[in-house]
């Protein structure tokens, strides 16, 4: 059995689009490395995922749909990722909010956006920076967390005139610290099989903004427990949504509370139970005699 957390056939397509985009600024050696890397992984995917004897589980309906599109697998079970709801909760986030913001020099009036992960271009960081630039009068800060190379993104932030509103931090095991410092989680992903930080942010009671290209969008009801952009590159839509969230604290509270309630049903116990049932079913089909 294979649990599909990422589909490199789709990521390879995005890399090709990026290489053709004159604004991407990807270095020559980085382009070559990625082409070789994705070439190897897509060949491996084709070999494994086309074998009907291999049981497949996808972490989202989106990923299951891509498995059908690329490999004609219509028998894929969807088992969403879980969230540690004992660690990530609204109570835990609010208890650490003041200290987490003070450590970063965030003022009380600062409206803090958060993005966590790697491959920031794919996570939609350029769109976020452009949206911030479109809102020059808002007291806004952006906290970006991950291990991606910051150079090109810092340069773009400088070009847009928003570098002084951005803070860059490396990943840490204490992820709750980052959620505690934020007011909204923003990730207009170009492609994301699931998007665990979005779900963790929801568990923490943060309003979230993601895109239709993220698998976690399956559990978001627009305007009720979060927001889903139809186009992850639509800077205008994102900037208007950010402006609205900044201006309406009651909306942020209502959306955050609904998000936290939603994720209570997405814990790892539910995930483990679904996987166990799938394993038993796979064993029965491979060995009917038991």
C-alpha positions as protocol buffer text, in pm:
chain_id: "A"
residue {
  index: 1
  type: UNK
  ca { x: 0 y: 0 z: 0 }
}
residue {
  index: 2
  type: UNK
  ca { x: 119 y: 353 z: -80 }
}
residue {
  index: 3
  type: UNK
  ca { x: -12 y: 673 z: 81 }
}
residue {
  index: 4
  type: UNK
  ca { x: 30 y: 951 z: -176 }
}
residue {
  index: 5
  type: UNK
  ca { x: 131 y: 1280 z: -10 }
}
residue {
  index: 6
  type: UNK
  ca { x: 265 y: 1450 z: -322 }
}
residue {
  index: 7
  type: UNK
  ca { x: 232 y: 1395 z: -694 }
}
residue {
  index: 8
  type: UNK
  ca { x: 553 y: 1479 z: -874 }
}
residue {
  index: 9
  type: UNK
  ca { x: 390 y: 1462 z: -1216 }
}
residue {
  index: 10
  type: UNK
  ca { x: 196 y: 1776 z: -1120 }
}
residue {
  index: 11
  type: UNK
  ca { x: 497 y: 1942 z: -956 }
}
residue {
  index: 12
  type: UNK
  ca { x: 702 y: 1877 z: -1268 }
}
residue {
  index: 13
  type: UNK
  ca { x: 442 y: 2063 z: -1472 }
}
residue {
  index: 14
  type: UNK
  ca { x: 466 y: 2360 z: -1236 }
}
residue {
  index: 15
  type: UNK
  ca { x: 845 y: 2361 z: -1263 }
}
residue {
  index: 16
  type: UNK
  ca { x: 815 y: 2367 z: -1642 }
}
residue {
  index: 17
  type: UNK
  ca { x: 574 y: 2661 z: -1620 }
}
residue {
  index: 18
  type: UNK
  ca { x: 811 y: 2840 z: -1384 }
}
residue {
  index: 19
  type: UNK
  ca { x: 1111 y: 2787 z: -1611 }
}
residue {
  index: 20
  type: UNK
  ca { x: 912 y: 2940 z: -1897 }
}
residue {
  index: 21
  type: UNK
  ca { x: 816 y: 3239 z: -1682 }
}
residue {
  index: 22
  type: UNK
  ca { x: 1070 y: 3517 z: -1731 }
}
residue {
  index: 23
  type: UNK
  ca { x: 995 y: 3649 z: -1383 }
}
residue {
  index: 24
  type: UNK
  ca { x: 1086 y: 3323 z: -1208 }
}
residue {
  index: 25
  type: UNK
  ca { x: 1461 y: 3397 z: -1184 }
}
residue {
  index: 26
  type: UNK
  ca { x: 1550 y: 3034 z: -1114 }
}
residue {
  index: 27
  type: UNK
  ca { x: 1924 y: 2973 z: -1152 }
}
residue {
  index: 28
  type: UNK
  ca { x: 2055 y: 2750 z: -1431 }
}
residue {
  index: 29
  type: UNK
  ca { x: 2195 y: 2479 z: -1203 }
}
residue {
  index: 30
  type: UNK
  ca { x: 1880 y: 2483 z: -991 }
}
residue {
  index: 31
  type: UNK
  ca { x: 1670 y: 2433 z: -1303 }
}
residue {
  index: 32
  type: UNK
  ca { x: 1886 y: 2140 z: -1418 }
}
residue {
  index: 33
  type: UNK
  ca { x: 1879 y: 1981 z: -1073 }
}
residue {
  index: 34
  type: UNK
  ca { x: 1503 y: 2007 z: -1046 }
}
residue {
  index: 35
  type: UNK
  ca { x: 1448 y: 1866 z: -1394 }
}
residue {
  index: 36
  type: UNK
  ca { x: 1661 y: 1562 z: -1316 }
}
residue {
  index: 37
  type: UNK
  ca { x: 1505 y: 1520 z: -971 }
}
residue {
  index: 38
  type: UNK
  ca { x: 1147 y: 1538 z: -1095 }
}
residue {
  index: 39
  type: UNK
  ca { x: 1232 y: 1324 z: -1398 }
}
residue {
  index: 40
  type: UNK
  ca { x: 1350 y: 1043 z: -1170 }
}
residue {
  index: 41
  type: UNK
  ca { x: 1053 y: 1070 z: -935 }
}
residue {
  index: 42
  type: UNK
  ca { x: 791 y: 1084 z: -1210 }
}
residue {
  index: 43
  type: UNK
  ca { x: 940 y: 771 z: -1366 }
}
residue {
  index: 44
  type: UNK
  ca { x: 912 y: 600 z: -1027 }
}
residue {
  index: 45
  type: UNK
  ca { x: 553 y: 719 z: -986 }
}
residue {
  index: 46
  type: UNK
  ca { x: 459 y: 582 z: -1328 }
}
residue {
  index: 47
  type: UNK
  ca { x: 607 y: 243 z: -1241 }
}
residue {
  index: 48
  type: UNK
  ca { x: 434 y: 214 z: -904 }
}
residue {
  index: 49
  type: UNK
  ca { x: 101 y: 390 z: -949 }
}
residue {
  index: 50
  type: UNK
  ca { x: 5 y: 212 z: -1271 }
}
residue {
  index: 51
  type: UNK
  ca { x: 36 y: -129 z: -1101 }
}
residue {
  index: 52
  type: UNK
  ca { x: -319 y: -235 z: -1006 }
}
residue {
  index: 53
  type: UNK
  ca { x: -176 y: -466 z: -740 }
}
residue {
  index: 54
  type: UNK
  ca { x: -58 y: -161 z: -544 }
}
residue {
  index: 55
  type: UNK
  ca { x: -326 y: -21 z: -315 }
}
residue {
  index: 56
  type: UNK
  ca { x: -326 y: 359 z: -320 }
}
residue {
  index: 57
  type: UNK
  ca { x: -454 y: 605 z: -61 }
}
residue {
  index: 58
  type: UNK
  ca { x: -454 y: 981 z: -125 }
}
residue {
  index: 59
  type: UNK
  ca { x: -447 y: 1254 z: 139 }
}
residue {
  index: 60
  type: UNK
  ca { x: -716 y: 1456 z: -45 }
}
residue {
  index: 61
  type: UNK
  ca { x: -980 y: 1436 z: -315 }
}
residue {
  index: 62
  type: UNK
  ca { x: -760 y: 1660 z: -528 }
}
residue {
  index: 63
  type: UNK
  ca { x: -472 y: 1412 z: -514 }
}
residue {
  index: 64
  type: UNK
  ca { x: -707 y: 1123 z: -589 }
}
residue {
  index: 65
  type: UNK
  ca { x: -830 y: 1315 z: -893 }
}
residue {
  index: 66
  type: UNK
  ca { x: -474 y: 1369 z: -1017 }
}
residue {
  index: 67
  type: UNK
  ca { x: -397 y: 998 z: -973 }
}
residue {
  index: 68
  type: UNK
  ca { x: -695 y: 924 z: -1195 }
}
residue {
  index: 69
  type: UNK
  ca { x: -588 y: 1190 z: -1447 }
}
residue {
  index: 70
  type: UNK
  ca { x: -226 y: 1078 z: -1479 }
}
residue {
  index: 71
  type: UNK
  ca { x: -250 y: 703 z: -1411 }
}
residue {
  index: 72
  type: UNK
  ca { x: -619 y: 617 z: -1465 }
}
residue {
  index: 73
  type: UNK
  ca { x: -653 y: 494 z: -1107 }
}
residue {
  index: 74
  type: UNK
  ca { x: -1020 y: 515 z: -1013 }
}
residue {
  index: 75
  type: UNK
  ca { x: -982 y: 293 z: -706 }
}
residue {
  index: 76
  type: UNK
  ca { x: -799 y: 539 z: -481 }
}
residue {
  index: 77
  type: UNK
  ca { x: -916 y: 574 z: -122 }
}
residue {
  index: 78
  type: UNK
  ca { x: -908 y: 925 z: 29 }
}
residue {
  index: 79
  type: UNK
  ca { x: -771 y: 946 z: 384 }
}
residue {
  index: 80
  type: UNK
  ca { x: -701 y: 1306 z: 490 }
}
residue {
  index: 81
  type: UNK
  ca { x: -406 y: 1388 z: 713 }
}
residue {
  index: 82
  type: UNK
  ca { x: -477 y: 1434 z: 1080 }
}
residue {
  index: 83
  type: UNK
  ca { x: -395 y: 1715 z: 1323 }
}
residue {
  index: 84
  type: UNK
  ca { x: -269 y: 1685 z: 1680 }
}
residue {
  index: 85
  type: UNK
  ca { x: -562 y: 1869 z: 1835 }
}
residue {
  index: 86
  type: UNK
  ca { x: -416 y: 1833 z: 2185 }
}
residue {
  index: 87
  type: UNK
  ca { x: -113 y: 2038 z: 2081 }
}
residue {
  index: 88
  type: UNK
  ca { x: -281 y: 2276 z: 1837 }
}
residue {
  index: 89
  type: UNK
  ca { x: -581 y: 2451 z: 1990 }
}
residue {
  index: 90
  type: UNK
  ca { x: -723 y: 2800 z: 2027 }
}
residue {
  index: 91
  type: UNK
  ca { x: -660 y: 2800 z: 2401 }
}
residue {
  index: 92
  type: UNK
  ca { x: -293 y: 2703 z: 2358 }
}
residue {
  index: 93
  type: UNK
  ca { x: -240 y: 2965 z: 2085 }
}
residue {
  index: 94
  type: UNK
  ca { x: -396 y: 3252 z: 2279 }
}
residue {
  index: 95
  type: UNK
  ca { x: -200 y: 3162 z: 2593 }
}
residue {
  index: 96
  type: UNK
  ca { x: 125 y: 3219 z: 2403 }
}
residue {
  index: 97
  type: UNK
  ca { x: 17 y: 3508 z: 2182 }
}
residue {
  index: 98
  type: UNK
  ca { x: 156 y: 3802 z: 2379 }
}
residue {
  index: 99
  type: UNK
  ca { x: 503 y: 3654 z: 2430 }
}
residue {
  index: 100
  type: UNK
  ca { x: 530 y: 3522 z: 2074 }
}
residue {
  index: 101
  type: UNK
  ca { x: 451 y: 3866 z: 1931 }
}
residue {
  index: 102
  type: UNK
  ca { x: 673 y: 4052 z: 2175 }
}
residue {
  index: 103
  type: UNK
  ca { x: 972 y: 3833 z: 2083 }
}
residue {
  index: 104
  type: UNK
  ca { x: 932 y: 3940 z: 1722 }
}
residue {
  index: 105
  type: UNK
  ca { x: 871 y: 4305 z: 1789 }
}
residue {
  index: 106
  type: UNK
  ca { x: 512 y: 4295 z: 1665 }
}
residue {
  index: 107
  type: UNK
  ca { x: 303 y: 4582 z: 1799 }
}
residue {
  index: 108
  type: UNK
  ca { x: -51 y: 4543 z: 1928 }
}
residue {
  index: 109
  type: UNK
  ca { x: -196 y: 4707 z: 1616 }
}
residue {
  index: 110
  type: UNK
  ca { x: 13 y: 4500 z: 1373 }
}
residue {
  index: 111
  type: UNK
  ca { x: -191 y: 4266 z: 1157 }
}
residue {
  index: 112
  type: UNK
  ca { x: 31 y: 3960 z: 1114 }
}
residue {
  index: 113
  type: UNK
  ca { x: 5 y: 3718 z: 821 }
}
residue {
  index: 114
  type: UNK
  ca { x: 176 y: 3380 z: 850 }
}
residue {
  index: 115
  type: UNK
  ca { x: 309 y: 3132 z: 593 }
}
residue {
  index: 116
  type: UNK
  ca { x: 485 y: 2808 z: 693 }
}
residue {
  index: 117
  type: UNK
  ca { x: 653 y: 2556 z: 465 }
}
residue {
  index: 118
  type: UNK
  ca { x: 915 y: 2510 z: 197 }
}
residue {
  index: 119
  type: UNK
  ca { x: 905 y: 2577 z: -177 }
}
residue {
  index: 120
  type: UNK
  ca { x: 765 y: 2923 z: -106 }
}
residue {
  index: 121
  type: UNK
  ca { x: 702 y: 2999 z: -471 }
}
residue {
  index: 122
  type: UNK
  ca { x: 464 y: 2703 z: -491 }
}
residue {
  index: 123
  type: UNK
  ca { x: 306 y: 2805 z: -158 }
}
residue {
  index: 124
  type: UNK
  ca { x: 210 y: 3139 z: -310 }
}
residue {
  index: 125
  type: UNK
  ca { x: 458 y: 3371 z: -140 }
}
residue {
  index: 126
  type: UNK
  ca { x: 497 y: 3596 z: -445 }
}
residue {
  index: 127
  type: UNK
  ca { x: 121 y: 3653 z: -453 }
}
residue {
  index: 128
  type: UNK
  ca { x: 122 y: 3733 z: -81 }
}
residue {
  index: 129
  type: UNK
  ca { x: 401 y: 3988 z: -123 }
}
residue {
  index: 130
  type: UNK
  ca { x: 213 y: 4151 z: -411 }
}
residue {
  index: 131
  type: UNK
  ca { x: -106 y: 4164 z: -203 }
}
residue {
  index: 132
  type: UNK
  ca { x: 80 y: 4333 z: 83 }
}
residue {
  index: 133
  type: UNK
  ca { x: 224 y: 4586 z: -161 }
}
residue {
  index: 134
  type: UNK
  ca { x: -130 y: 4664 z: -276 }
}
residue {
  index: 135
  type: UNK
  ca { x: -221 y: 4762 z: 82 }
}
residue {
  index: 136
  type: UNK
  ca { x: 46 y: 5017 z: 174 }
}
residue {
  index: 137
  type: UNK
  ca { x: -154 y: 5191 z: 447 }
}
residue {
  index: 138
  type: UNK
  ca { x: -241 y: 4885 z: 656 }
}
residue {
  index: 139
  type: UNK
  ca { x: -26 y: 4813 z: 965 }
}
residue {
  index: 140
  type: UNK
  ca { x: 65 y: 4471 z: 828 }
}
residue {
  index: 141
  type: UNK
  ca { x: 350 y: 4229 z: 890 }
}
residue {
  index: 142
  type: UNK
  ca { x: 433 y: 3900 z: 719 }
}
residue {
  index: 143
  type: UNK
  ca { x: 601 y: 3613 z: 904 }
}
residue {
  index: 144
  type: UNK
  ca { x: 749 y: 3354 z: 666 }
}
residue {
  index: 145
  type: UNK
  ca { x: 880 y: 3030 z: 818 }
}
residue {
  index: 146
  type: UNK
  ca { x: 1075 y: 2757 z: 641 }
}
residue {
  index: 147
  type: UNK
  ca { x: 1409 y: 2648 z: 502 }
}
residue {
  index: 148
  type: UNK
  ca { x: 1381 y: 2780 z: 148 }
}
residue {
  index: 149
  type: UNK
  ca { x: 1648 y: 3014 z: 11 }
}
residue {
  index: 150
  type: UNK
  ca { x: 1531 y: 3365 z: 99 }
}
residue {
  index: 151
  type: UNK
  ca { x: 1749 y: 3563 z: -144 }
}
residue {
  index: 152
  type: UNK
  ca { x: 1516 y: 3594 z: -445 }
}
residue {
  index: 153
  type: UNK
  ca { x: 1212 y: 3651 z: -223 }
}
residue {
  index: 154
  type: UNK
  ca { x: 1388 y: 3923 z: -23 }
}
residue {
  index: 155
  type: UNK
  ca { x: 1489 y: 4087 z: -350 }
}
residue {
  index: 156
  type: UNK
  ca { x: 1130 y: 4077 z: -472 }
}
residue {
  index: 157
  type: UNK
  ca { x: 1007 y: 4220 z: -141 }
}
residue {
  index: 158
  type: UNK
  ca { x: 1258 y: 4505 z: -178 }
}
residue {
  index: 159
  type: UNK
  ca { x: 1142 y: 4566 z: -535 }
}
residue {
  index: 160
  type: UNK
  ca { x: 780 y: 4586 z: -415 }
}
residue {
  index: 161
  type: UNK
  ca { x: 873 y: 4812 z: -124 }
}
residue {
  index: 162
  type: UNK
  ca { x: 754 y: 4571 z: 146 }
}
residue {
  index: 163
  type: UNK
  ca { x: 1083 y: 4429 z: 277 }
}
residue {
  index: 164
  type: UNK
  ca { x: 1050 y: 4617 z: 606 }
}
residue {
  index: 165
  type: UNK
  ca { x: 715 y: 4445 z: 664 }
}
residue {
  index: 166
  type: UNK
  ca { x: 857 y: 4092 z: 626 }
}
residue {
  index: 167
  type: UNK
  ca { x: 1022 y: 3869 z: 883 }
}
residue {
  index: 168
  type: UNK
  ca { x: 1197 y: 3546 z: 779 }
}
residue {
  index: 169
  type: UNK
  ca { x: 1251 y: 3257 z: 1022 }
}
residue {
  index: 170
  type: UNK
  ca { x: 1379 y: 2902 z: 989 }
}
residue {
  index: 171
  type: UNK
  ca { x: 1163 y: 2606 z: 1083 }
}
residue {
  index: 172
  type: UNK
  ca { x: 1141 y: 2499 z: 1447 }
}
residue {
  index: 173
  type: UNK
  ca { x: 988 y: 2197 z: 1624 }
}
residue {
  index: 174
  type: UNK
  ca { x: 784 y: 2445 z: 1828 }
}
residue {
  index: 175
  type: UNK
  ca { x: 542 y: 2529 z: 1546 }
}
residue {
  index: 176
  type: UNK
  ca { x: 277 y: 2658 z: 1786 }
}
residue {
  index: 177
  type: UNK
  ca { x: 504 y: 2956 z: 1851 }
}
residue {
  index: 178
  type: UNK
  ca { x: 446 y: 3078 z: 1495 }
}
residue {
  index: 179
  type: UNK
  ca { x: 70 y: 3031 z: 1500 }
}
residue {
  index: 180
  type: UNK
  ca { x: 58 y: 3219 z: 1830 }
}
residue {
  index: 181
  type: UNK
  ca { x: 219 y: 3525 z: 1673 }
}
residue {
  index: 182
  type: UNK
  ca { x: -23 y: 3544 z: 1380 }
}
residue {
  index: 183
  type: UNK
  ca { x: -366 y: 3689 z: 1308 }
}
residue {
  index: 184
  type: UNK
  ca { x: -430 y: 3507 z: 978 }
}
residue {
  index: 185
  type: UNK
  ca { x: -271 y: 3211 z: 801 }
}
residue {
  index: 186
  type: UNK
  ca { x: -226 y: 3272 z: 428 }
}
residue {
  index: 187
  type: UNK
  ca { x: -118 y: 3015 z: 169 }
}
residue {
  index: 188
  type: UNK
  ca { x: -253 y: 3063 z: -185 }
}
residue {
  index: 189
  type: UNK
  ca { x: -81 y: 2746 z: -303 }
}
residue {
  index: 190
  type: UNK
  ca { x: -29 y: 2672 z: -672 }
}
residue {
  index: 191
  type: UNK
  ca { x: -30 y: 2302 z: -580 }
}
residue {
  index: 192
  type: UNK
  ca { x: -49 y: 2125 z: -246 }
}
residue {
  index: 193
  type: UNK
  ca { x: -165 y: 1766 z: -201 }
}
residue {
  index: 194
  type: UNK
  ca { x: -295 y: 1855 z: 143 }
}
residue {
  index: 195
  type: UNK
  ca { x: -147 y: 2156 z: 329 }
}
residue {
  index: 196
  type: UNK
  ca { x: -101 y: 2048 z: 690 }
}
residue {
  index: 197
  type: UNK
  ca { x: -5 y: 2395 z: 824 }
}
residue {
  index: 198
  type: UNK
  ca { x: -343 y: 2523 z: 704 }
}
residue {
  index: 199
  type: UNK
  ca { x: -520 y: 2253 z: 908 }
}
residue {
  index: 200
  type: UNK
  ca { x: -298 y: 2319 z: 1212 }
}
residue {
  index: 201
  type: UNK
  ca { x: -373 y: 2691 z: 1189 }
}
residue {
  index: 202
  type: UNK
  ca { x: -745 y: 2610 z: 1177 }
}
residue {
  index: 203
  type: UNK
  ca { x: -708 y: 2393 z: 1487 }
}
residue {
  index: 204
  type: UNK
  ca { x: -549 y: 2694 z: 1656 }
}
residue {
  index: 205
  type: UNK
  ca { x: -853 y: 2906 z: 1576 }
}
residue {
  index: 206
  type: UNK
  ca { x: -685 y: 3119 z: 1310 }
}
residue {
  index: 207
  type: UNK
  ca { x: -880 y: 3226 z: 1003 }
}
residue {
  index: 208
  type: UNK
  ca { x: -709 y: 3074 z: 700 }
}
residue {
  index: 209
  type: UNK
  ca { x: -682 y: 3166 z: 333 }
}
residue {
  index: 210
  type: UNK
  ca { x: -574 y: 2895 z: 90 }
}
residue {
  index: 211
  type: UNK
  ca { x: -650 y: 2810 z: -272 }
}
residue {
  index: 212
  type: UNK
  ca { x: -856 y: 2560 z: -465 }
}
residue {
  index: 213
  type: UNK
  ca { x: -526 y: 2394 z: -560 }
}
residue {
  index: 214
  type: UNK
  ca { x: -467 y: 2276 z: -201 }
}
residue {
  index: 215
  type: UNK
  ca { x: -616 y: 1946 z: -87 }
}
residue {
  index: 216
  type: UNK
  ca { x: -707 y: 2089 z: 254 }
}
residue {
  index: 217
  type: UNK
  ca { x: -966 y: 2304 z: 74 }
}
residue {
  index: 218
  type: UNK
  ca { x: -1188 y: 1992 z: 91 }
}
residue {
  index: 219
  type: UNK
  ca { x: -1268 y: 2074 z: 454 }
}
residue {
  index: 220
  type: UNK
  ca { x: -1318 y: 2450 z: 409 }
}
residue {
  index: 221
  type: UNK
  ca { x: -1660 y: 2603 z: 352 }
}
residue {
  index: 222
  type: UNK
  ca { x: -1608 y: 2943 z: 197 }
}
residue {
  index: 223
  type: UNK
  ca { x: -1679 y: 3226 z: 437 }
}
residue {
  index: 224
  type: UNK
  ca { x: -1780 y: 2988 z: 715 }
}
residue {
  index: 225
  type: UNK
  ca { x: -1461 y: 2829 z: 846 }
}
residue {
  index: 226
  type: UNK
  ca { x: -1206 y: 2975 z: 605 }
}
residue {
  index: 227
  type: UNK
  ca { x: -1150 y: 3117 z: 259 }
}
residue {
  index: 228
  type: UNK
  ca { x: -1051 y: 2951 z: -68 }
}
residue {
  index: 229
  type: UNK
  ca { x: -916 y: 3150 z: -363 }
}
residue {
  index: 230
  type: UNK
  ca { x: -1032 y: 3024 z: -702 }
}
residue {
  index: 231
  type: UNK
  ca { x: -712 y: 3156 z: -860 }
}
residue {
  index: 232
  type: UNK
  ca { x: -397 y: 3129 z: -642 }
}
residue {
  index: 233
  type: UNK
  ca { x: -232 y: 3410 z: -843 }
}
residue {
  index: 234
  type: UNK
  ca { x: -517 y: 3660 z: -807 }
}
residue {
  index: 235
  type: UNK
  ca { x: -344 y: 3936 z: -611 }
}
residue {
  index: 236
  type: UNK
  ca { x: -650 y: 4160 z: -615 }
}
residue {
  index: 237
  type: UNK
  ca { x: -880 y: 3900 z: -460 }
}
residue {
  index: 238
  type: UNK
  ca { x: -623 y: 3818 z: -193 }
}
residue {
  index: 239
  type: UNK
  ca { x: -552 y: 4182 z: -106 }
}
residue {
  index: 240
  type: UNK
  ca { x: -924 y: 4261 z: -75 }
}
residue {
  index: 241
  type: UNK
  ca { x: -975 y: 3959 z: 149 }
}
residue {
  index: 242
  type: UNK
  ca { x: -681 y: 4056 z: 369 }
}
residue {
  index: 243
  type: UNK
  ca { x: -818 y: 4410 z: 394 }
}
residue {
  index: 244
  type: UNK
  ca { x: -1157 y: 4277 z: 499 }
}
residue {
  index: 245
  type: UNK
  ca { x: -1012 y: 4045 z: 762 }
}
residue {
  index: 246
  type: UNK
  ca { x: -797 y: 4323 z: 905 }
}
residue {
  index: 247
  type: UNK
  ca { x: -1097 y: 4554 z: 934 }
}
residue {
  index: 248
  type: UNK
  ca { x: -1337 y: 4299 z: 1087 }
}
residue {
  index: 249
  type: UNK
  ca { x: -1206 y: 4136 z: 1408 }
}
residue {
  index: 250
  type: UNK
  ca { x: -1547 y: 3980 z: 1474 }
}
residue {
  index: 251
  type: UNK
  ca { x: -1527 y: 3805 z: 1138 }
}
residue {
  index: 252
  type: UNK
  ca { x: -1180 y: 3671 z: 1224 }
}
residue {
  index: 253
  type: UNK
  ca { x: -1308 y: 3542 z: 1556 }
}
residue {
  index: 254
  type: UNK
  ca { x: -1615 y: 3376 z: 1404 }
}
residue {
  index: 255
  type: UNK
  ca { x: -1421 y: 3212 z: 1121 }
}
residue {
  index: 256
  type: UNK
  ca { x: -1146 y: 3099 z: 1358 }
}
residue {
  index: 257
  type: UNK
  ca { x: -1388 y: 2939 z: 1603 }
}
residue {
  index: 258
  type: UNK
  ca { x: -1566 y: 2754 z: 1323 }
}
residue {
  index: 259
  type: UNK
  ca { x: -1230 y: 2638 z: 1185 }
}
residue {
  index: 260
  type: UNK
  ca { x: -1125 y: 2499 z: 1523 }
}
residue {
  index: 261
  type: UNK
  ca { x: -1452 y: 2309 z: 1555 }
}
residue {
  index: 262
  type: UNK
  ca { x: -1409 y: 2161 z: 1207 }
}
residue {
  index: 263
  type: UNK
  ca { x: -1060 y: 2028 z: 1274 }
}
residue {
  index: 264
  type: UNK
  ca { x: -1166 y: 1853 z: 1596 }
}
residue {
  index: 265
  type: UNK
  ca { x: -1301 y: 1582 z: 1364 }
}
residue {
  index: 266
  type: UNK
  ca { x: -967 y: 1552 z: 1179 }
}
residue {
  index: 267
  type: UNK
  ca { x: -744 y: 1411 z: 1452 }
}
residue {
  index: 268
  type: UNK
  ca { x: -480 y: 1140 z: 1399 }
}
residue {
  index: 269
  type: UNK
  ca { x: -699 y: 875 z: 1566 }
}
residue {
  index: 270
  type: UNK
  ca { x: -949 y: 907 z: 1282 }
}
residue {
  index: 271
  type: UNK
  ca { x: -666 y: 894 z: 1031 }
}
residue {
  index: 272
  type: UNK
  ca { x: -516 y: 581 z: 1191 }
}
residue {
  index: 273
  type: UNK
  ca { x: -853 y: 404 z: 1204 }
}
residue {
  index: 274
  type: UNK
  ca { x: -914 y: 469 z: 833 }
}
residue {
  index: 275
  type: UNK
  ca { x: -566 y: 342 z: 744 }
}
residue {
  index: 276
  type: UNK
  ca { x: -618 y: 29 z: 952 }
}
residue {
  index: 277
  type: UNK
  ca { x: -941 y: -50 z: 768 }
}
residue {
  index: 278
  type: UNK
  ca { x: -768 y: 3 z: 433 }
}
residue {
  index: 279
  type: UNK
  ca { x: -481 y: -227 z: 532 }
}
residue {
  index: 280
  type: UNK
  ca { x: -723 y: -500 z: 635 }
}
residue {
  index: 281
  type: UNK
  ca { x: -912 y: -463 z: 308 }
}
residue {
  index: 282
  type: UNK
  ca { x: -587 y: -476 z: 106 }
}
residue {
  index: 283
  type: UNK
  ca { x: -478 y: -791 z: 290 }
}
residue {
  index: 284
  type: UNK
  ca { x: -815 y: -959 z: 225 }
}
residue {
  index: 285
  type: UNK
  ca { x: -797 y: -881 z: -146 }
}
residue {
  index: 286
  type: UNK
  ca { x: -439 y: -1008 z: -177 }
}
residue {
  index: 287
  type: UNK
  ca { x: -501 y: -1320 z: 29 }
}
residue {
  index: 288
  type: UNK
  ca { x: -874 y: -1415 z: 30 }
}
residue {
  index: 289
  type: UNK
  ca { x: -803 y: -1727 z: 236 }
}
residue {
  index: 290
  type: UNK
  ca { x: -686 y: -1510 z: 526 }
}
